[in-house]
Amino acid sequence: AVVFTLKTDATTVGDALLENKLIAGDDGAYGLYIKVVNGLRADYDKDKAYWAFLIDGEMAITGVDTTDIVDGGNYELVYTIG
């Protein structure tokens, strides 16, 4: 696992990760669809891999671009093959 501790003025997890160039993706019907995290690409079309987003260890019901940052919160992007 790779852990980053960020200090930011951004209000959402997605903005904080984007401003630190830790993620890349495409805008989709449900918000930002993350394809790359810290240089590692997940290609769902190729091998059903995707980045799962967890908040405090639980699968998030919101996307990174709509999840407000909570001070001390623990946010994870987990490479997952579905």
C-alpha atoms as a printed R data frame, in Angstrom:
   type eleno elety resid chain resno       x      y       z
1  ATOM     1    CA   ALA     A     1   0.000  0.000   0.000
2  ATOM     2    CA   VAL     A     2   1.079  3.539  -0.724
3  ATOM     3    CA   VAL     A     3  -0.108  6.167   1.752
4  ATOM     4    CA   PHE     A     4  -0.283  9.912   1.125
5  ATOM     5    CA   THR     A     5  -1.078 12.507   3.755
6  ATOM     6    CA   LEU     A     6  -2.309 15.691   2.117
7  ATOM     7    CA   LYS     A     7  -2.791 19.174   3.447
8  ATOM     8    CA   THR     A     8  -5.101 21.095   1.142
9  ATOM     9    CA   ASP     A     9  -7.533 23.969   0.832
10 ATOM    10    CA   ALA     A    10  -9.642 21.874  -1.566
11 ATOM    11    CA   THR     A    11 -13.138 21.014  -0.402
12 ATOM    12    CA   THR     A    12 -13.528 17.610  -2.088
13 ATOM    13    CA   VAL     A    13 -11.355 14.503  -2.110
14 ATOM    14    CA   GLY     A    14 -11.252 14.591  -5.901
15 ATOM    15    CA   ASP     A    15 -10.001 18.183  -6.046
16 ATOM    16    CA   ALA     A    16  -7.266 17.428  -3.491
17 ATOM    17    CA   LEU     A    17  -6.096 14.372  -5.440
18 ATOM    18    CA   LEU     A    18  -6.219 16.190  -8.778
19 ATOM    19    CA   GLU     A    19  -4.304 19.236  -7.521
20 ATOM    20    CA   ASN     A    20  -1.567 16.902  -6.263
21 ATOM    21    CA   LYS     A    21  -1.584 15.007  -9.588
22 ATOM    22    CA   LEU     A    22  -2.327 11.691  -7.854
23 ATOM    23    CA   ILE     A    23  -5.275 10.712 -10.058
24 ATOM    24    CA   ALA     A    24  -6.433 11.025 -13.660
25 ATOM    25    CA   GLY     A    25  -9.640 10.012 -15.340
26 ATOM    26    CA   ASP     A    26 -12.621 11.041 -17.391
27 ATOM    27    CA   ASP     A    27 -15.826 12.859 -16.585
28 ATOM    28    CA   GLY     A    28 -18.714 10.427 -16.816
29 ATOM    29    CA   ALA     A    29 -22.420 10.262 -16.119
30 ATOM    30    CA   TYR     A    30 -21.703  9.728 -12.408
31 ATOM    31    CA   GLY     A    31 -18.828 12.189 -12.046
32 ATOM    32    CA   LEU     A    32 -15.090 11.631 -12.315
33 ATOM    33    CA   TYR     A    33 -14.255  8.088 -13.429
34 ATOM    34    CA   ILE     A    34 -10.754  7.421 -12.083
35 ATOM    35    CA   LYS     A    35  -8.539  5.435 -14.425
36 ATOM    36    CA   VAL     A    36  -5.058  6.196 -13.063
37 ATOM    37    CA   VAL     A    37  -3.849  6.472  -9.456
38 ATOM    38    CA   ASN     A    38  -0.236  7.408  -8.773
39 ATOM    39    CA   GLY     A    39   0.713  6.257 -12.282
40 ATOM    40    CA   LEU     A    40  -1.053  2.859 -12.090
41 ATOM    41    CA   ARG     A    41  -3.811  2.408 -14.694
42 ATOM    42    CA   ALA     A    42  -6.929  0.292 -14.163
43 ATOM    43    CA   ASP     A    43  -8.517 -0.715 -17.486
44 ATOM    44    CA   TYR     A    44 -11.991 -2.151 -17.001
45 ATOM    45    CA   ASP     A    45 -12.414 -2.881 -20.714
46 ATOM    46    CA   LYS     A    46  -9.222 -4.961 -20.754
47 ATOM    47    CA   ASP     A    47  -9.399 -7.030 -17.560
48 ATOM    48    CA   LYS     A    48 -12.348 -5.695 -15.484
49 ATOM    49    CA   ALA     A    49  -9.968 -3.675 -13.248
50 ATOM    50    CA   TYR     A    50 -11.182 -0.483 -11.584
51 ATOM    51    CA   TRP     A    51 -10.379  1.824  -8.676
52 ATOM    52    CA   ALA     A    52 -12.721  1.262  -5.717
53 ATOM    53    CA   PHE     A    53 -13.191  4.323  -3.474
54 ATOM    54    CA   LEU     A    54 -13.454  3.692   0.276
55 ATOM    55    CA   ILE     A    55 -14.137  6.119   3.113
56 ATOM    56    CA   ASP     A    56 -12.889  5.018   6.540
57 ATOM    57    CA   GLY     A    57 -12.659  1.432   5.253
58 ATOM    58    CA   GLU     A    58 -16.192  1.257   3.816
59 ATOM    59    CA   MET     A    59 -17.172  1.339   0.130
60 ATOM    60    CA   ALA     A    60 -18.198  4.917  -0.666
61 ATOM    61    CA   ILE     A    61 -21.644  5.733  -2.015
62 ATOM    62    CA   THR     A    62 -20.325  9.010  -3.445
63 ATOM    63    CA   GLY     A    63 -17.588  9.691  -5.959
64 ATOM    64    CA   VAL     A    64 -14.319 11.435  -5.158
65 ATOM    65    CA   ASP     A    65 -15.494 14.635  -6.826
66 ATOM    66    CA   THR     A    66 -18.639 14.845  -4.660
67 ATOM    67    CA   THR     A    67 -17.108 13.688  -1.365
68 ATOM    68    CA   ASP     A    68 -16.365 16.559   0.989
69 ATOM    69    CA   ILE     A    69 -13.097 16.316   2.868
70 ATOM    70    CA   VAL     A    70 -13.492 15.676   6.586
71 ATOM    71    CA   ASP     A    71 -10.462 16.596   8.683
72 ATOM    72    CA   GLY     A    72  -8.735 13.372   9.707
73 ATOM    73    CA   GLY     A    73 -10.783 11.296   7.256
74 ATOM    74    CA   ASN     A    74  -9.274  8.172   5.714
75 ATOM    75    CA   TYR     A    75  -9.879  7.854   1.977
76 ATOM    76    CA   GLU     A    76  -8.650  4.880  -0.051
77 ATOM    77    CA   LEU     A    77  -8.427  4.014  -3.723
78 ATOM    78    CA   VAL     A    78  -8.067  0.263  -4.060
79 ATOM    79    CA   TYR     A    79  -7.094 -1.442  -7.314
80 ATOM    80    CA   THR     A    80  -9.823 -4.010  -7.799
81 ATOM    81    CA   ILE     A    81 -10.496 -6.661 -10.430
82 ATOM    82    CA   GLY     A    82 -14.196 -7.350 -10.757
